[in-house]
Each structure stands twice: as structure tokens, then as C-alpha cells.
Amino acid sequence: MASFFLKLFFSLIYTERVNNIKNRIINFAYSTWLNKRLCTKSVRCMKGVVVSNNVSVGEGTTLKENVVIFCQGGYKEARISLGKECWIGDLTFVSCINHISIGDNFTTGRFCLITDNSHGEFSKKHLDIHPMRRPLISKGPIKIGSNVWLGEGVTICGGVNIGDGVVVAANSVVTHDVPNYCMVAGSPARIVKQLT
């Protein structure tokens, strides 16, 4: 009986409005900490965001919940630059051992992966090693232009250049360069529409 009244008491006090206020306070604290660390003023981020060293984030960018932007340790040349007014969706993971450059007004859906590296190569030598012990290799840097939109669940692989104004359909895997003003879809992604 006491547990019933305790649950009733907390349900009356801990309402949706109180929960929203709590989340706003947490997000404000994350944003303040990240802006101080990145020496910026207007980056907005939600709870669970992880940003490593050697990452620059442009003004007005929003990082949604549990976004990870990460330069692997031990790689001196590893760096990530993110432009202004970007919107990075929930649970997006950006991993770098080389260089990832992203232009302004870049937008992603949730669950996107942008990585210039992988655990080993598809060779007998590397496949006989536990995947987590394989050396990280990169096929080259990633360059993404301005005004690019990635749908939900998109993967961008190493060594890829994506032009300005590109739309990548949900769940696509981009393994080759994409010219300006295209829509690509599929795994591997192919051009389905292009403005001339």
C-alpha cells in the first residue's frame, strides 16, 4: 500500500513538464561545456554527445543526442572540421584517422556513419586476426561539400568526395565520389537524379 502512495506522489510531482525542464537544463550544461571547449559561442548539443580532440565545429551547429565525433588516438594527422549551421542527427558516429572535412549547412538523419577508416583489409593476413586487434587503415580523407543532406542510416566510406547540394537517400552506402547537385541511393550508392 505504501508503494502505491509513493508512486502516486511521484507521478503528481514528476510530470512531463518537469521532465522537459530537466532535459533543457542538461542540454544547456552540455552546450555550455562544449562551447567553452571548442572556443565557440553558438554550438548546441544534447545529452550524450562526445567530441574528441582535433575537432572543430562551426557556429550555429546542432549535435543531437548521443552523437560521437571522434579522432582516433595515436594518429597525429587525424582531424575533423564541421562547417557552420550543421544539424547532426541522433546516434550519428563520425570516426577519423586521416581527415574529414564537412561544409556548411550539412544535415544528417539519425544513425549515420561517416568513417575514413576500417579494421584491417580484406586479406588472409588481416582476417586471421581478431577484428578489434587489426590495424586501422584509411582509404583516404573524406570531403563533404555544403548544403548536403544525408538521410537516416547513411554510411560514408573513406576516400570519398561529395559535392555541394547532394542528397543521399536513407540507408545508402557511399563508396565513390558524388558530383555536385545529385541525388544518390542504394548500396553502393548510385546517381538517381542530377541537376545540370
Accessible surface in RSA format (square Angstrom, percent):
REM  Atomic radii and reference values for relative SASA: ProtOr
REM  Chains: A
REM  Algorithm: Lee & Richards
REM  Probe-radius: 1.40
REM  Slices: 20
REM RES _ NUM      All-atoms   Total-Side   Main-Chain    Non-polar    All polar
REM                ABS   REL    ABS   REL    ABS   REL    ABS   REL    ABS   REL
RES MET A   1   169.57  87.8 126.01  83.4  43.56 103.7 106.45  90.5  63.12  83.6
RES ALA A   2    84.98  78.1  69.54 107.3  15.45  35.1  76.74 108.1   8.25  21.9
RES SER A   3    68.51  57.9  62.89  83.9   5.62  12.9  40.55  86.4  27.96  39.2
RES PHE A   4   116.28  58.2 113.17  70.1   3.12   8.1 115.85  70.2   0.44   1.3
RES PHE A   5   108.05  54.1 104.12  64.5   3.93  10.2 104.44  63.3   3.61  10.3
RES LEU A   6   103.90  57.9 100.57  71.9   3.34   8.4 102.81  72.2   1.09   2.9
RES LYS A   7   149.59  73.0 141.40  86.8   8.19  19.5  91.11  82.0  58.47  62.3
RES LEU A   8    79.06  44.0  74.95  53.6   4.11  10.3  78.50  55.1   0.56   1.5
RES PHE A   9   109.43  54.7 106.46  65.9   2.97   7.7 109.21  66.2   0.22   0.6
RES PHE A  10   109.86  55.0 109.25  67.7   0.62   1.6 109.49  66.4   0.37   1.1
RES SER A  11    68.16  57.6  46.82  62.5  21.34  49.2  47.83 101.8  20.33  28.5
RES LEU A  12   125.85  70.1 106.95  76.5  18.90  47.5 108.70  76.3  17.15  46.2
RES ILE A  13    88.91  50.6  79.49  59.2   9.42  22.7  84.58  60.9   4.32  11.7
RES TYR A  14   108.68  50.7  95.65  54.4  13.03  33.9  87.20  65.5  21.48  26.5
RES THR A  15    57.35  40.8  50.57  51.3   6.77  16.1  52.23  70.2   5.12   7.7
RES GLU A  16   123.45  70.9 113.49  85.9   9.96  23.7  57.23 110.7  66.22  54.1
RES ARG A  17   181.86  76.4 177.03  90.2   4.83  11.5  60.18  82.2 121.68  73.7
RES VAL A  18    61.10  40.2  60.22  54.5   0.88   2.1  60.46  52.5   0.64   1.7
RES ASN A  19    37.28  25.7  37.28  36.0   0.00   0.0   3.63   8.7  33.66  32.5
RES ASN A  20    61.51  42.4  59.89  57.9   1.61   3.9  10.08  24.3  51.43  49.7
RES ILE A  21    75.12  42.7  74.86  55.8   0.26   0.6  75.12  54.1   0.00   0.0
RES LYS A  22    81.63  39.8  77.87  47.8   3.76   8.9  50.05  45.0  31.58  33.6
RES ASN A  23    40.78  28.1  40.52  39.2   0.26   0.6  14.44  34.8  26.34  25.5
RES ARG A  24   161.73  67.9 155.49  79.3   6.23  14.8  63.70  87.1  98.02  59.4
RES ILE A  25   111.53  63.5 108.80  81.1   2.73   6.6 111.19  80.1   0.33   0.9
RES ILE A  26    53.82  30.6  51.36  38.3   2.47   5.9  53.82  38.8   0.00   0.0
RES ASN A  27    32.22  22.2  31.89  30.8   0.32   0.8  10.78  25.9  21.43  20.7
RES PHE A  28   147.06  73.6 141.10  87.4   5.96  15.5 146.33  88.7   0.73   2.1
RES ALA A  29    56.79  52.2  47.42  73.2   9.37  21.3  52.78  74.3   4.01  10.6
RES TYR A  30    69.93  32.6  66.54  37.9   3.39   8.8  35.77  26.9  34.16  42.1
RES SER A  31    13.12  11.1  13.12  17.5   0.00   0.0  11.85  25.2   1.26   1.8
RES THR A  32    61.54  43.8  55.59  56.4   5.95  14.2  56.21  75.5   5.33   8.1
RES TRP A  33   122.58  49.2 116.30  56.3   6.28  14.7  98.22  52.4  24.36  39.5
RES LEU A  34     0.00   0.0   0.00   0.0   0.00   0.0   0.00   0.0   0.00   0.0
RES ASN A  35    19.47  13.4  19.08  18.4   0.39   0.9   9.43  22.7  10.04   9.7
RES LYS A  36   163.84  79.9 143.00  87.7  20.84  49.6  96.65  87.0  67.19  71.6
RES ARG A  37    87.47  36.7  57.63  29.4  29.84  71.0  41.28  56.4  46.18  28.0
RES LEU A  38    30.01  16.7  10.13   7.2  19.88  50.0  14.16   9.9  15.85  42.7
RES CYS A  39   117.84  89.1  81.76  91.2  36.08  84.8  38.95  98.7  78.89  85.1
RES THR A  40    26.38  18.8  14.11  14.3  12.27  29.2  16.23  21.8  10.15  15.3
RES LYS A  41   186.43  90.9 160.04  98.2  26.39  62.8 106.27  95.7  80.15  85.4
RES SER A  42    54.02  45.6  38.89  51.9  15.13  34.9  43.41  92.4  10.61  14.9
RES VAL A  43     2.44   1.6   0.00   0.0   2.44   5.9   0.06   0.1   2.38   6.5
RES ARG A  44   123.37  51.8 122.82  62.6   0.55   1.3  50.22  68.6  73.16  44.3
RES CYS A  45     0.23   0.2   0.23   0.3   0.00   0.0   0.00   0.0   0.23   0.2
RES MET A  46     9.34   4.8   9.34   6.2   0.00   0.0   5.37   4.6   3.97   5.3
RES LYS A  47    73.41  35.8  73.41  45.0   0.00   0.0  38.30  34.5  35.11  37.4
RES GLY A  48    26.58  32.8   0.00   N/A  26.58  32.8  20.33  55.8   6.25  14.0
RES VAL A  49     7.25   4.8   0.21   0.2   7.04  17.0   0.21   0.2   7.04  19.1
RES VAL A  50    74.19  48.8  72.01  65.2   2.18   5.2  74.19  64.5   0.00   0.0
RES VAL A  51     6.68   4.4   0.00   0.0   6.68  16.1   0.00   0.0   6.68  18.1
RES SER A  52    19.93  16.8  12.00  16.0   7.93  18.3  18.80  40.0   1.13   1.6
RES ASN A  53   110.74  76.4 103.69 100.2   7.05  17.0  27.89  67.1  82.85  80.1
RES ASN A  54    88.20  60.8  64.42  62.3  23.78  57.3  17.86  43.0  70.34  68.0
RES VAL A  55    14.09   9.3   0.00   0.0  14.09  33.9   0.91   0.8  13.18  35.7
RES SER A  56    62.49  52.8  58.81  78.5   3.69   8.5  49.40 105.2  13.09  18.3
RES VAL A  57     6.90   4.5   0.00   0.0   6.90  16.6   0.96   0.8   5.94  16.1
RES GLY A  58    15.09  18.6   0.00   N/A  15.09  18.6  14.66  40.2   0.43   1.0
RES GLU A  59    68.65  39.4  68.12  51.5   0.53   1.3  44.16  85.4  24.49  20.0
RES GLY A  60    24.61  30.4   0.00   N/A  24.61  30.4  13.33  36.6  11.28  25.3
RES THR A  61     0.18   0.1   0.00   0.0   0.18   0.4   0.00   0.0   0.18   0.3
RES THR A  62    12.38   8.8  12.38  12.6   0.00   0.0   0.18   0.2  12.20  18.4
RES LEU A  63     0.00   0.0   0.00   0.0   0.00   0.0   0.00   0.0   0.00   0.0
RES LYS A  64    51.22  25.0  51.22  31.4   0.00   0.0  16.23  14.6  34.99  37.3
RES GLU A  65    64.13  36.8  64.13  48.5   0.00   0.0   8.93  17.3  55.20  45.1
RES ASN A  66    64.90  44.8  60.26  58.2   4.64  11.2  10.67  25.7  54.22  52.4
RES VAL A  67     0.00   0.0   0.00   0.0   0.00   0.0   0.00   0.0   0.00   0.0
RES VAL A  68    35.93  23.6  35.93  32.5   0.00   0.0  35.93  31.2   0.00   0.0
RES ILE A  69     2.25   1.3   2.25   1.7   0.00   0.0   2.25   1.6   0.00   0.0
RES PHE A  70    67.64  33.8  67.64  41.9   0.00   0.0  67.64  41.0   0.00   0.0
RES CYS A  71    11.34   8.6   3.66   4.1   7.68  18.0   3.66   9.3   7.68   8.3
RES GLN A  72    43.39  24.3  40.12  29.3   3.28   7.8   0.90   1.9  42.49  32.2
RES GLY A  73    64.42  79.4   0.00   N/A  64.42  79.4  43.47 119.3  20.95  46.9
RES GLY A  74    84.52 104.2   0.00   N/A  84.52 104.2  42.06 115.4  42.46  95.1
RES TYR A  75    67.91  31.7  59.78  34.0   8.13  21.2  42.49  31.9  25.42  31.3
RES LYS A  76   201.93  98.5 170.64 104.7  31.29  74.5 121.95 109.8  79.98  85.2
RES GLU A  77    98.33  56.5  88.10  66.6  10.23  24.4  53.59 103.6  44.74  36.5
RES ALA A  78     1.30   1.2   0.30   0.5   1.00   2.3   0.30   0.4   1.00   2.7
RES ARG A  79   125.00  52.5 125.00  63.7   0.00   0.0  46.55  63.6  78.44  47.5
RES ILE A  80     3.64   2.1   1.20   0.9   2.45   5.9   1.43   1.0   2.21   6.0
RES SER A  81    37.35  31.6  37.30  49.8   0.04   0.1  29.05  61.9   8.29  11.6
RES LEU A  82     9.16   5.1   2.51   1.8   6.65  16.7   3.33   2.3   5.83  15.7
RES GLY A  83    13.25  16.3   0.00   N/A  13.25  16.3  13.12  36.0   0.13   0.3
RES LYS A  84   117.03  57.1 117.03  71.8   0.00   0.0  60.63  54.6  56.40  60.1
RES GLU A  85   108.52  62.3  94.35  71.4  14.18  33.8  33.53  64.9  75.00  61.2
RES CYS A  86     2.46   1.9   0.00   0.0   2.46   5.8   0.08   0.2   2.38   2.6
RES TRP A  87   101.30  40.7 101.30  49.0   0.00   0.0  85.60  45.6  15.69  25.5
RES ILE A  88     2.32   1.3   2.32   1.7   0.00   0.0   2.32   1.7   0.00   0.0
RES GLY A  89     3.61   4.5   0.00   N/A   3.61   4.5   3.61   9.9   0.00   0.0
RES ASP A  90    37.96  26.6  37.43  37.3   0.53   1.3   5.16  12.1  32.80  32.7
RES LEU A  91    88.43  49.3  75.13  53.7  13.30  33.4  76.67  53.8  11.76  31.7
RES THR A  92     0.90   0.6   0.19   0.2   0.71   1.7   0.28   0.4   0.62   0.9
RES PHE A  93    79.01  39.5  79.01  48.9   0.00   0.0  79.01  47.9   0.00   0.0
RES VAL A  94     3.91   2.6   3.91   3.5   0.00   0.0   3.91   3.4   0.00   0.0
RES SER A  95     3.61   3.1   3.61   4.8   0.00   0.0   1.98   4.2   1.64   2.3
RES CYS A  96     0.00   0.0   0.00   0.0   0.00   0.0   0.00   0.0   0.00   0.0
RES ILE A  97     8.90   5.1   8.27   6.2   0.63   1.5   8.27   6.0   0.63   1.7
RES ASN A  98    41.17  28.4  40.88  39.5   0.30   0.7   1.97   4.7  39.20  37.9
RES HIS A  99    37.39  20.4  37.39  26.0   0.00   0.0  26.32  27.1  11.07  12.9
RES ILE A 100     0.00   0.0   0.00   0.0   0.00   0.0   0.00   0.0   0.00   0.0
RES SER A 101    28.59  24.2  28.59  38.1   0.00   0.0   6.46  13.8  22.13  31.0
RES ILE A 102     7.14   4.1   0.85   0.6   6.30  15.2   1.05   0.8   6.09  16.5
RES GLY A 103    18.70  23.1   0.00   N/A  18.70  23.1  18.17  49.9   0.53   1.2
RES ASP A 104    56.63  39.7  56.12  55.9   0.51   1.2   7.50  17.6  49.14  49.0
RES ASN A 105    66.56  45.9  59.13  57.1   7.44  17.9  15.66  37.7  50.90  49.2
RES PHE A 106     0.14   0.1   0.14   0.1   0.00   0.0   0.14   0.1   0.00   0.0
RES THR A 107    46.97  33.4  46.97  47.6   0.00   0.0  28.25  37.9  18.72  28.3
RES THR A 108     3.61   2.6   0.00   0.0   3.61   8.6   0.12   0.2   3.49   5.3
RES GLY A 109    20.72  25.5   0.00   N/A  20.72  25.5  20.72  56.8   0.00   0.0
RES ARG A 110   108.06  45.4 107.62  54.9   0.43   1.0  26.74  36.5  81.32  49.3
RES PHE A 111    97.64  48.9  81.88  50.7  15.76  41.0  84.51  51.2  13.13  37.6
RES CYS A 112     2.06   1.6   0.00   0.0   2.06   4.8   0.01   0.0   2.05   2.2
RES LEU A 113    61.34  34.2  61.33  43.9   0.01   0.0  61.33  43.1   0.01   0.0
RES ILE A 114     0.63   0.4   0.63   0.5   0.00   0.0   0.63   0.5   0.00   0.0
RES THR A 115    21.33  15.2  20.73  21.0   0.60   1.4  18.38  24.7   2.95   4.5
RES ASP A 116     0.79   0.6   0.00   0.0   0.79   1.9   0.35   0.8   0.44   0.4
RES ASN A 117    20.03  13.8   7.62   7.4  12.41  29.9   3.55   8.5  16.48  15.9
RES SER A 118    56.38  47.6  51.01  68.1   5.38  12.4  44.80  95.4  11.58  16.2
RES HIS A 119    78.03  42.6  65.57  45.6  12.46  31.9  45.15  46.5  32.88  38.3
RES GLY A 120     6.74   8.3   0.00   N/A   6.74   8.3   0.16   0.5   6.58  14.7
RES GLU A 121    93.34  53.6  84.14  63.7   9.20  21.9  25.58  49.5  67.75  55.3
RES PHE A 122   189.77  94.9 158.43  98.1  31.34  81.5 159.98  97.0  29.79  85.2
RES SER A 123    39.23  33.2  31.43  42.0   7.80  18.0  37.48  79.8   1.75   2.5
RES LYS A 124   154.31  75.3 144.44  88.6   9.87  23.5 112.52 101.3  41.79  44.5
RES LYS A 125   157.78  77.0 140.21  86.0  17.57  41.8  97.75  88.0  60.02  63.9
RES HIS A 126    13.89   7.6  13.89   9.7   0.00   0.0   7.80   8.0   6.09   7.1
RES LEU A 127    77.14  43.0  57.74  41.3  19.41  48.8  57.74  40.5  19.41  52.2
RES ASP A 128    99.73  69.9  63.17  62.9  36.56  86.5  30.99  72.9  68.74  68.6
RES ILE A 129    63.56  36.2  56.75  42.3   6.81  16.4  61.80  44.5   1.75   4.8
RES HIS A 130    95.74  52.3  80.90  56.2  14.83  37.9  57.94  59.7  37.79  44.0
RES PRO A 131    67.59  49.3  67.59  61.6   0.00   0.0  67.59  55.8   0.00   0.0
RES MET A 132   136.84  70.9 114.75  75.9  22.08  52.6  93.38  79.4  43.45  57.6
RES ARG A 133   182.98  76.8 155.12  79.1  27.86  66.3  59.52  81.3 123.46  74.8
RES ARG A 134    41.64  17.5  34.08  17.4   7.56  18.0   0.00   0.0  41.64  25.2
RES PRO A 135    66.34  48.3  55.00  50.1  11.34  41.2  66.34  54.8   0.00   0.0
RES LEU A 136    34.71  19.3  21.54  15.4  13.17  33.1  21.54  15.1  13.17  35.4
RES ILE A 137    47.73  27.2  43.27  32.2   4.46  10.8  46.85  33.7   0.88   2.4
RES SER A 138    39.76  33.6   7.88  10.5  31.88  73.4   8.41  17.9  31.35  43.9
RES LYS A 139   175.07  85.4 140.56  86.2  34.51  82.2  92.39  83.2  82.68  88.1
RES GLY A 140    12.99  16.0   0.00   N/A  12.99  16.0  12.72  34.9   0.26   0.6
RES PRO A 141    68.85  50.2  64.80  59.1   4.05  14.7  64.96  53.6   3.89  24.2
RES ILE A 142     0.56   0.3   0.00   0.0   0.56   1.3   0.00   0.0   0.56   1.5
RES LYS A 143   123.62  60.3 123.51  75.8   0.10   0.2  66.95  60.3  56.66  60.4
RES ILE A 144     2.54   1.4   0.00   0.0   2.54   6.1   0.00   0.0   2.54   6.9
RES GLY A 145    12.62  15.6   0.00   N/A  12.62  15.6  12.62  34.6   0.00   0.0
RES SER A 146    32.68  27.6  32.21  43.0   0.47   1.1  12.81  27.3  19.86  27.8
RES ASN A 147    87.65  60.4  72.41  70.0  15.24  36.7  23.24  55.9  64.42  62.3
RES VAL A 148     1.01   0.7   0.00   0.0   1.01   2.4   0.30   0.3   0.71   1.9
RES TRP A 149   136.52  54.8 136.52  66.1   0.00   0.0 126.45  67.4  10.07  16.3
RES LEU A 150     0.00   0.0   0.00   0.0   0.00   0.0   0.00   0.0   0.00   0.0
RES GLY A 151    10.87  13.4   0.00   N/A  10.87  13.4  10.64  29.2   0.23   0.5
RES GLU A 152    70.64  40.6  66.92  50.6   3.73   8.9  20.81  40.2  49.83  40.7
RES GLY A 153    22.21  27.4   0.00   N/A  22.21  27.4   9.39  25.8  12.82  28.7
RES VAL A 154     0.22   0.1   0.00   0.0   0.22   0.5   0.00   0.0   0.22   0.6
RES THR A 155    30.68  21.8  30.68  31.1   0.00   0.0  12.00  16.1  18.68  28.2
RES ILE A 156     0.00   0.0   0.00   0.0   0.00   0.0   0.00   0.0   0.00   0.0
RES CYS A 157    37.17  28.1  36.36  40.6   0.81   1.9  14.35  36.4  22.82  24.6
RES GLY A 158    11.41  14.1   0.00   N/A  11.41  14.1   1.26   3.5  10.15  22.7
RES GLY A 159    35.69  44.0   0.00   N/A  35.69  44.0  11.14  30.6  24.55  55.0
RES VAL A 160     0.34   0.2   0.33   0.3   0.01   0.0   0.34   0.3   0.00   0.0
RES ASN A 161    74.58  51.4  73.81  71.3   0.77   1.9  21.02  50.6  53.56  51.8
RES ILE A 162     4.61   2.6   0.00   0.0   4.61  11.1   0.58   0.4   4.03  10.9
RES GLY A 163    15.79  19.5   0.00   N/A  15.79  19.5  14.76  40.5   1.03   2.3
RES ASP A 164    55.59  38.9  55.25  55.0   0.34   0.8   4.80  11.3  50.79  50.7
RES GLY A 165    20.28  25.0   0.00   N/A  20.28  25.0   8.97  24.6  11.31  25.3
RES VAL A 166     0.04   0.0   0.00   0.0   0.04   0.1   0.00   0.0   0.04   0.1
RES VAL A 167    43.57  28.7  43.57  39.4   0.00   0.0  43.57  37.9   0.00   0.0
RES VAL A 168     1.02   0.7   0.00   0.0   1.02   2.5   0.00   0.0   1.02   2.8
RES ALA A 169    34.45  31.7  26.89  41.5   7.56  17.2  34.45  48.5   0.00   0.0
RES ALA A 170    57.28  52.7  37.46  57.8  19.82  45.1  37.46  52.7  19.82  52.5
RES ASN A 171   110.92  76.5  94.87  91.7  16.04  38.6  28.47  68.5  82.45  79.7
RES SER A 172     0.61   0.5   0.26   0.4   0.35   0.8   0.30   0.6   0.31   0.4
RES VAL A 173    42.58  28.0  42.58  38.6   0.00   0.0  42.58  37.0   0.00   0.0
RES VAL A 174     0.58   0.4   0.58   0.5   0.00   0.0   0.58   0.5   0.00   0.0
RES THR A 175    53.04  37.7  36.58  37.1  16.46  39.2  35.01  47.0  18.03  27.3
RES HIS A 176   131.53  71.9 124.99  86.9   6.55  16.7  86.14  88.8  45.40  52.8
RES ASP A 177    87.74  61.5  66.68  66.4  21.06  49.8  29.13  68.6  58.60  58.4
RES VAL A 178     9.69   6.4   5.44   4.9   4.25  10.2   6.12   5.3   3.58   9.7
RES PRO A 179    60.50  44.1  48.44  44.2  12.06  43.8  60.02  49.6   0.48   3.0
RES ASN A 180    75.22  51.9  67.63  65.4   7.59  18.3   9.95  24.0  65.27  63.1
RES TYR A 181   113.91  53.2 109.98  62.6   3.93  10.2  74.78  56.2  39.12  48.2
RES CYS A 182     4.73   3.6   0.00   0.0   4.73  11.1   3.31   8.4   1.42   1.5
RES MET A 183    77.73  40.3  76.49  50.6   1.24   3.0  53.20  45.2  24.54  32.5
RES VAL A 184     1.63   1.1   1.63   1.5   0.00   0.0   1.63   1.4   0.00   0.0
RES ALA A 185    31.16  28.6  25.81  39.8   5.34  12.2  25.94  36.5   5.22  13.8
RES GLY A 186    36.41  44.9   0.00   N/A  36.41  44.9  33.01  90.6   3.40   7.6
RES SER A 187    84.50  71.4  49.04  65.4  35.46  81.7  25.69  54.7  58.81  82.4
RES PRO A 188    60.14  43.8  56.18  51.2   3.96  14.4  56.91  47.0   3.23  20.1
RES ALA A 189    18.08  16.6   1.08   1.7  17.00  38.7   1.08   1.5  17.00  45.0
RES ARG A 190   156.40  65.7 151.03  77.0   5.36  12.8  69.86  95.5  86.53  52.4
RES ILE A 191    83.55  47.5  56.47  42.1  27.08  65.3  56.47  40.7  27.08  73.5
RES VAL A 192    89.82  59.1  53.79  48.7  36.04  86.8  59.99  52.1  29.84  80.9
RES LYS A 193   135.04  65.9 127.81  78.4   7.23  17.2  77.80  70.0  57.24  61.0
RES GLN A 194    85.54  47.8  59.55  43.5  26.00  61.9  10.94  23.3  74.60  56.6
RES LEU A 195   127.74  71.1 116.94  83.7  10.81  27.2 118.78  83.4   8.97  24.1
RES THR A 196   176.69 125.7 100.08 101.5  76.61 182.6 101.46 136.3  75.24 113.7
END  Absolute sums over single chains surface
CHAIN  1 A    11497.8       9683.3       1814.5       7087.6       4410.1
END  Absolute sums over all chains
TOTAL         11497.8       9683.3       1814.5       7087.6       4410.1
